[in-house]
Amino acid sequence: MTMPDQAREPLDIAAQYPANNAPIAIRFRGVAKDYRLYDRPNDRMLDQLGIDRFMFWRPRAKYHDFHALSDINVTIRQGERVGIVGRNGAGKTTLLKLITQNFAPSSGTVEVNGTVQALMQLGIGFHPEFSGYENIKAALDYNGLTGRDFKEALKDVVDFVELGEFLHQPMKTYSLGMNARVQFAAATAIRPDILIVDEVLGAGDAYFAAKSAHRMERLTASGCTLLLVSHSTAQVLQFCERCIFMYEGRVRMDGPALEVIKTYEEVIAELTHREREAQARAEAQAQAAALEAPVTLQHDHPTPEFQKEQLGTLLVANGADVSSGNASGQISRWAAEDGLKLGRVEVLNAHGQATGIVDAGKPCSIEVDVVADVAGTLSFRIVFLIMTLEGVAVVRQLSEPFEATMQAGERRTVKLSYDRLLLATGDFVFSAAIFKHYDPDDMSTAVRYDLLSRSFSLKVVPIQRSEPAIFNHPSSWKTLAAAAALDGTAAPELDR
């Protein structure tokens, strides 16, 4: 398992996208950004003005350097859609502010080719005392629109925001979601060369998010370069084919979106697990001190909310043993409790052959080996969650509770069978997990033994070449002679 303080080897982006010979939109070469952090509020002013060295009667200003970014080397080409993920404080916003030229790097060079529109903080550039309508006109005028182009863009923004009479009220009276509508619509009314979106889409409701998604897809289809910063991995997978994982001011990983998201989730899971273990130890020590007696440490930790929502996806390992967590470099194992681990994972087609390709409408099955870490009688449930490549959950399979008495290192095989696979067509990923406790009606009590996130792939071959859907629902058709009568009696069926 990759620990948070271990660096993964960066992927060769040129090898991943050999056909991308588009001009360079953004290039970072050996970029670093440092800040001085002062011990006292007045020290910053005295130091920057140079007055401090003449004030011999007081201690010199004390500060230390904070390295926000270190050795950033990234090239983004025109038309690419790039997601940026990372924990708070990882350097994502600093990276974006260098692109928008809010400030200069401490060392290295930043090359930006083209116009930039940045949605990085709600309300920036909008006057709170002016109405939304007045702010929109000012924004369009600032972007150089005149005449017919100005009128068409203004109408487009007004129609998009759907604020009605509120559009003529001061923006200081707007909610966060209303602010997001106005700022997003004004920024995307024209096609910039580079569009930067930093968490703004999370401020609106579902309807606004859907409209914004359609607008962003239209922009990127026209050749606009997109940089999307979001804590929502689903948004990154939806809009971006490439992703950059920032960690402690450095590029931890840069590559295909799905692979980077898997690494990001794995690191976050490990950090969360460590924090909960430290909290459990502190609580146990406090109880021991209070009771003046030894206390047995409880190692069970609830599954965090974000992991419940993002509970992985399951793909084909073709019989590889994943108990060591490194099958073909695809396995992303999240930190969990000792007891059981997933071993062999296989998807079997209608002929019982291990394969990553199965036929829609035909039988298939998934087999997993459960490996015991310790000896004893253990109870568990297995969960599979099959998802699209964009992160949309399609099928969740939850096993019945199992109980097995096993020796350390012993294996048991569990098999999930489909008499008829109802997935119609497409490429999918899925996660596999073993839970010590899993109650679908109360996820706050969930405790996991093992989770392999987005670690397997599954390709479903359609029954018909032109199959437009991803799911075939069982149904039956009847032909009726006429509509039902007004008195509620059923219409007779036609002879076949």
C-alpha positions in Angstrom: 0.0 0.0 0.0 1.3 3.4 -0.9 1.7 5.6 2.2 1.1 9.4 2.0 4.8 10.3 2.5 5.9 8.0 -0.4 6.1 9.5 -3.9 4.7 7.6 -6.8 6.6 7.7 -10.1 5.0 10.4 -12.3 3.3 9.1 -15.5 4.7 10.0 -18.9 2.0 12.3 -20.2 3.6 12.5 -23.6 3.3 8.7 -23.9 -0.3 8.7 -22.6 -1.4 11.3 -25.2 1.0 10.8 -28.2 -1.4 12.5 -30.7 -1.6 15.7 -28.7 0.6 18.1 -30.7 -1.5 21.2 -30.0 0.2 24.4 -29.1 1.2 25.0 -25.5 -1.3 26.9 -23.4 0.4 26.8 -20.0 3.9 25.7 -19.1 5.6 25.7 -15.6 9.4 25.3 -15.6 11.1 24.7 -12.2 8.5 26.9 -10.5 8.7 27.6 -6.8 6.7 30.1 -4.6 7.7 31.1 -1.1 5.9 33.2 1.5 7.3 34.9 4.5 5.3 34.2 7.7 5.8 36.7 10.5 5.5 36.1 14.2 3.9 39.5 14.8 1.4 41.5 12.7 3.6 44.7 12.6 6.7 42.8 11.6 5.6 42.4 8.0 5.2 46.1 7.4 8.5 47.0 9.2 10.5 44.4 7.3 9.1 45.2 3.8 9.6 48.9 4.3 13.2 48.3 5.5 12.5 50.3 8.7 13.2 47.4 11.0 17.0 47.6 10.7 17.1 51.1 12.0 15.0 50.4 15.1 17.9 49.1 17.2 15.9 49.4 20.4 13.5 46.5 19.5 14.1 43.0 18.3 14.4 42.4 14.6 11.3 41.2 12.7 11.0 37.4 13.0 9.8 35.3 10.2 10.2 32.0 8.5 9.8 31.0 4.9 6.8 28.8 3.8 7.3 26.9 0.6 3.9 26.9 -1.0 5.1 25.4 -4.3 8.4 23.6 -5.0 9.9 22.4 -8.4 6.7 22.5 -10.5 7.2 21.3 -14.0 3.9 21.0 -15.9 2.9 21.5 -19.5 -0.8 21.9 -20.5 -1.7 22.1 -24.2 -4.5 23.9 -25.9 -7.9 22.1 -25.6 -6.8 19.9 -22.7 -9.3 19.4 -19.8 -7.2 19.1 -16.6 -8.5 18.5 -13.1 -6.4 19.6 -10.1 -7.0 17.7 -6.8 -5.3 17.8 -3.4 -5.9 18.6 0.3 -6.5 22.1 1.5 -3.1 23.8 1.6 -1.6 21.6 -1.1 -0.8 24.5 -3.3 -3.7 24.3 -5.8 -4.9 28.0 -5.5 -1.3 29.3 -5.5 -0.8 27.4 -8.8 -3.8 29.0 -10.3 -2.9 32.5 -9.1 0.5 32.1 -10.9 -1.5 31.3 -14.1 -3.7 34.4 -13.7 -0.5 36.4 -12.9 -1.8 37.7 -9.5 1.8 37.4 -8.5 5.1 36.2 -9.8 6.9 33.0 -8.8 9.9 33.1 -6.4 11.9 31.1 -9.0 11.3 29.4 -12.3 9.1 30.6 -15.2 5.4 30.5 -15.9 4.3 30.7 -19.6 0.6 31.4 -20.4 -0.6 31.8 -23.9 -4.1 33.1 -24.5 -6.8 34.9 -22.6 -7.7 33.6 -19.1 -11.1 33.6 -17.4 -10.8 32.6 -13.7 -13.7 31.7 -11.4 -11.7 31.3 -8.2 -13.7 33.1 -5.5 -17.3 34.2 -5.5 -17.8 37.9 -5.7 -14.3 38.9 -6.8 -14.6 41.8 -9.4 -18.3 42.3 -8.6 -19.5 45.4 -6.7 -21.9 44.4 -3.8 -23.8 47.7 -4.0 -24.5 47.3 -7.7 -27.3 45.0 -9.1 -26.5 41.8 -10.8 -27.5 43.3 -14.1 -25.1 46.2 -13.7 -22.3 43.9 -12.7 -22.9 41.6 -15.7 -22.8 44.6 -18.1 -19.6 45.8 -16.5 -18.0 42.3 -16.8 -18.9 42.0 -20.5 -17.7 45.6 -21.1 -14.4 44.7 -19.4 -14.0 41.7 -21.7 -14.1 44.1 -24.7 -17.6 43.2 -26.0 -19.3 45.9 -28.0 -22.4 46.4 -30.3 -24.2 43.2 -31.3 -21.8 40.9 -29.5 -22.4 42.8 -26.3 -26.2 42.5 -26.6 -26.2 38.8 -27.5 -23.9 38.0 -24.6 -26.0 40.1 -22.2 -29.2 38.3 -23.2 -27.4 34.9 -22.9 -26.3 35.7 -19.4 -29.7 37.0 -18.3 -31.4 33.9 -19.7 -28.9 31.6 -18.0 -29.1 33.0 -14.5 -32.9 32.9 -14.3 -33.0 35.4 -11.4 -36.0 37.4 -12.6 -36.6 40.6 -10.7 -33.7 39.7 -8.3 -31.3 40.5 -11.1 -32.0 44.2 -10.5 -31.3 44.0 -6.8 -27.9 44.8 -5.1 -25.6 41.7 -5.2 -25.0 42.1 -1.5 -28.5 40.7 -1.0 -27.8 37.6 -3.1 -27.3 34.1 -1.7 -24.1 32.2 -2.4 -25.9 30.2 -5.1 -27.2 33.4 -6.8 -23.7 34.9 -6.7 -22.4 31.7 -8.3 -24.9 31.9 -11.1 -24.1 35.5 -12.0 -20.3 35.1 -11.9 -20.2 31.8 -13.8 -22.6 33.0 -16.5 -20.7 36.3 -17.0 -17.3 34.5 -17.2 -18.5 31.9 -19.7 -20.5 34.2 -21.9 -17.5 34.5 -24.2 -15.0 31.7 -25.0 -11.7 32.4 -23.3 -8.6 30.5 -24.4 -8.2 29.2 -20.8 -11.0 28.7 -18.3 -10.2 28.2 -14.6 -12.9 27.0 -12.3 -12.1 26.7 -8.6 -14.9 25.0 -6.6 -17.5 27.5 -7.9 -19.8 24.8 -9.2 -20.3 23.4 -5.7 -22.1 26.6 -4.6 -25.3 26.1 -6.7 -28.2 23.7 -6.6 -28.5 20.5 -8.7 -30.4 22.4 -11.5 -27.6 25.1 -11.7 -24.9 22.4 -11.6 -26.5 20.6 -14.6 -26.8 23.8 -16.6 -23.2 24.7 -15.8 -22.0 21.3 -16.8 -23.7 21.6 -20.2 -22.1 25.1 -20.6 -18.6 23.8 -19.7 -19.0 20.9 -22.1 -19.9 23.3 -24.9 -16.9 25.5 -24.1 -14.4 22.7 -24.0 -15.8 21.2 -27.2 -15.0 24.5 -28.9 -11.3 24.2 -28.0 -11.1 26.0 -24.7 -8.5 24.8 -22.2 -10.1 23.9 -18.9 -8.5 23.8 -15.4 -10.9 22.5 -12.8 -10.1 22.5 -9.1 -12.6 20.5 -7.1 -12.9 18.2 -4.1 -15.6 16.3 -6.0 -13.8 13.5 -7.8 -17.0 12.8 -9.7 -16.8 16.4 -11.2 -13.2 15.8 -12.2 -14.0 12.5 -13.9 -16.9 14.0 -15.6 -15.1 16.9 -17.2 -11.4 16.0 -17.4 -9.3 13.4 -19.2 -6.2 14.4 -17.3 -5.6 15.2 -13.6 -2.8 16.6 -11.4 -2.6 15.6 -7.8 -1.0 18.3 -5.6 0.5 17.2 -2.3 2.5 19.5 0.1 3.3 22.0 -2.7 4.5 19.4 -5.2 3.0 17.5 -8.1 2.5 14.1 -6.6 1.0 12.5 -9.7 0.1 13.7 -13.2 -1.7 11.4 -15.6 -5.1 10.0 -16.8 -7.9 11.2 -14.5 -9.0 7.8 -13.3 -5.6 6.7 -12.2 -4.8 9.9 -10.4 -8.2 10.0 -8.6 -7.5 6.4 -7.4 -4.2 7.5 -5.9 -5.7 10.7 -4.4 -8.5 8.7 -2.7 -6.0 6.1 -1.4 -3.8 8.8 0.2 -6.8 10.6 1.8 -8.1 7.2 3.1 -4.7 6.5 4.7 -4.5 9.9 6.3 -8.0 9.6 7.7 -7.2 6.1 9.1 -4.0 7.4 10.8 -5.9 10.3 12.3 -8.6 8.0 13.7 -6.0 5.6 15.1 -4.3 8.5 16.9 -7.6 9.7 18.3 -8.5 6.2 19.5 -5.1 5.9 21.2 -5.5 9.3 22.9 -9.0 8.3 24.1 -7.7 4.9 25.4 -4.8 6.6 27.2 -7.2 9.1 28.8 -9.5 6.3 29.9 -6.6 4.4 31.3 -5.4 7.4 33.3 -8.9 8.1 34.6 -9.4 4.4 35.7 -5.8 3.8 36.7 -6.1 0.5 35.0 -5.0 -1.0 31.7 -7.4 -0.4 28.8 -7.7 -2.5 25.7 -7.5 -0.3 22.6 -10.5 -0.4 20.3 -9.3 -0.5 16.7 -12.7 -0.3 15.0 -13.2 3.0 13.2 -16.3 4.1 11.4 -16.1 4.6 7.7 -15.8 8.3 6.9 -18.7 10.0 5.1 -16.7 10.8 1.9 -15.7 7.1 1.6 -19.3 6.0 2.0 -20.3 8.3 -0.9 -17.3 7.4 -3.1 -17.1 3.7 -2.2 -15.1 2.4 -5.1 -15.7 0.4 -8.2 -14.9 -3.1 -9.3 -12.9 -4.1 -12.4 -11.3 -7.3 -13.7 -8.0 -8.5 -12.3 -8.0 -11.6 -14.5 -7.2 -14.0 -11.7 -4.2 -11.9 -10.4 -3.5 -12.2 -6.7 -4.3 -8.7 -5.2 -3.6 -9.6 -1.6 -0.3 -7.7 -1.8 -2.0 -4.8 -3.4 0.1 -4.5 -6.5 -1.6 -6.5 -9.3 -0.5 -4.9 -12.6 0.0 -1.6 -10.8 -3.8 -1.1 -10.8 -4.7 -1.9 -7.2 -5.6 1.0 -4.9 -6.0 -0.4 -1.4 -7.4 1.9 1.3 -6.4 1.7 4.9 -8.6 -0.5 7.0 -8.8 -2.8 10.0 -6.9 -6.0 10.5 -8.7 -9.3 10.1 -9.5 -10.0 6.4 -8.2 -8.9 3.1 -9.2 -9.5 -0.5 -7.0 -11.9 -2.5 -7.8 -13.2 -6.0 -10.4 -11.3 -7.9 -11.9 -12.7 -11.1 -14.7 -12.0 -13.5 -15.9 -15.1 -15.2 -17.9 -15.1 -18.5 -20.7 -17.4 -19.5 -18.2 -20.2 -20.2 -16.5 -19.9 -16.8 -13.4 -18.2 -18.3 -11.6 -15.4 -16.4 -11.9 -12.3 -18.7 -12.4 -8.6 -18.7 -15.0 -8.8 -21.5 -18.5 -10.2 -20.9 -21.6 -10.3 -23.1 -24.7 -8.4 -22.2 -27.7 -10.6 -21.5 -25.5 -13.6 -20.8 -24.6 -15.3 -17.5 -21.4 -14.2 -15.7 -20.0 -14.2 -12.2 -17.4 -12.5 -9.9 -15.2 -14.6 -7.6 -13.1 -13.2 -4.8 -10.8 -14.9 -2.3 -11.0 -13.7 1.3 -7.7 -14.1 3.1 -7.5 -14.1 6.9 -4.9 -11.9 8.6 -5.5 -13.5 12.0 -6.9 -16.7 13.3 -10.4 -16.8 14.7 -14.1 -16.7 13.8 -14.8 -13.7 11.7 -18.1 -12.3 10.4 -18.1 -10.1 7.2 -20.1 -8.8 4.2 -18.7 -8.2 0.7 -19.7 -5.1 -1.3 -19.2 -4.5 -5.1 -20.0 -1.1 -6.6 -19.9 -0.9 -10.4 -19.5 2.6 -11.9 -19.0 4.3 -15.2 -15.7 5.8 -16.0 -17.1 9.2 -15.0 -17.8 7.9 -11.5 -21.5 7.4 -11.7 -22.7 4.4 -9.6 -24.6 1.9 -11.7 -24.9 -1.3 -9.6 -24.2 -2.0 -5.9 -24.1 -5.6 -4.7 -24.2 -6.3 -1.0 -23.7 -9.9 0.2 -25.5 -11.6 3.0 -23.6 -11.7 6.3 -21.0 -14.5 6.3 -19.2 -16.1 9.2 -16.0 -18.2 8.9 -13.6 -19.8 11.3 -10.1 -19.5 9.7 -6.4 -19.7 10.4 -4.0 -16.9 9.6 -3.3 -17.1 5.8 -6.3 -19.3 5.1 -8.5 -18.4 2.1 -12.2 -18.8 1.4 -13.8 -18.1 -2.0 -17.0 -16.1 -2.3 -18.9 -16.0 -5.6 -21.5 -13.6 -7.0 -23.5 -14.9 -9.9 -25.6 -13.2 -12.5 -28.1 -15.5 -14.3 -28.4 -12.7 -16.9 -26.2 -9.6 -17.0 -28.5 -6.6 -17.4 -25.7 -4.1 -18.1 -26.2 -3.3 -21.8 -22.9 -1.9 -23.1 -19.9 0.2 -22.1 -16.6 0.3 -20.1 -16.9 0.2 -16.4 -14.8 0.2 -13.2 -15.7 -1.3 -9.9 -14.5 -1.5 -6.3 -14.5 -4.5 -4.0 -14.7 -4.3 -0.3 -15.0 -6.5 2.8 -16.9 -5.0 5.8 -16.8 -6.2 9.4 -20.1 -4.4 9.8 -22.3 -2.9 7.1 -25.9 -1.8 7.7 -27.4 -0.1 4.5 -29.9 1.7 6.8 -27.2 3.1 9.1 -23.9 3.7 7.4 -22.6 5.5 10.4 -21.8 2.1 11.9 -19.9 0.7 9.0 -16.4 -0.8 9.7 -14.3 -2.2 6.9 -11.7 -4.8 6.7 -10.5 -4.0 3.2 -11.3 -1.9 0.2 -9.8 -1.9 -3.3 -11.0 1.3 -4.9 -11.6 1.6 -8.7 -9.1 -1.2 -9.1 -10.7 -3.4 -11.8 -12.1 -2.9 -15.3 -15.1 -4.5 -16.9 -16.1 -4.2 -20.6 -19.7 -5.2 -21.5 -20.2 -6.1 -25.2 -23.7 -5.1 -26.4 -26.3 -7.4 -27.8 -26.9 -5.0 -30.7 -24.2 -2.8 -32.2 -26.3 0.4 -31.9 -27.2 -0.2 -28.2 -27.6 3.3 -26.8 -28.1 2.5 -23.1 -26.0 1.0 -20.3 -28.8 -1.0 -18.7 -31.4 -3.4 -20.1 -34.5 -3.5 -17.9 -36.7 -6.7 -18.0 -40.1 -5.8 -19.4 -43.0 -7.0 -21.5 -45.1 -5.4 -24.2 -48.9 -5.7 -25.0 -50.9 -4.2 -27.8 -54.3 -2.8 -26.7 -57.3 -2.2 -28.9 -58.0 1.2 -27.5 -57.4 3.4 -24.5 -59.0 2.4 -21.2 -62.6 3.4 -20.9 -63.6 6.4 -18.8 -65.3 4.2 -16.2 -61.9 2.6 -15.5 -62.5 -0.8 -17.2 -59.5 -2.2 -19.0 -59.3 -2.2 -22.8 -59.3 -5.7 -24.5 -56.1 -7.0 -25.8 -55.7 -7.5 -29.6 -55.2 -11.0 -31.0 -51.7 -11.7 -31.9 
